[in-house]
């Protein structure tokens, strides 16, 4: 089972869980993913120790997709 999580003040919050063969869970996960993007979040998947990749569509074959807010700076 794959998970979509958001990094937040509690550590993380699970937004959705899905299996590629369960269309209803996939649709729920895609909707949650898009909602997070619309609110300004960035989606990342890990690519080994110390490496991550920014994704713009929910990769259904990834075990974990992490949503986070952009880092503020000035």
Buried (B, 14 or more C-beta within 10 A) or exposed (E): EBBBBBBEEEEBEEBBBBEEEEEEBBEBBBEBBEEBBEEEBBBBBBEEEEEBEEBEEBBEEBEEBBBBEEEEEE
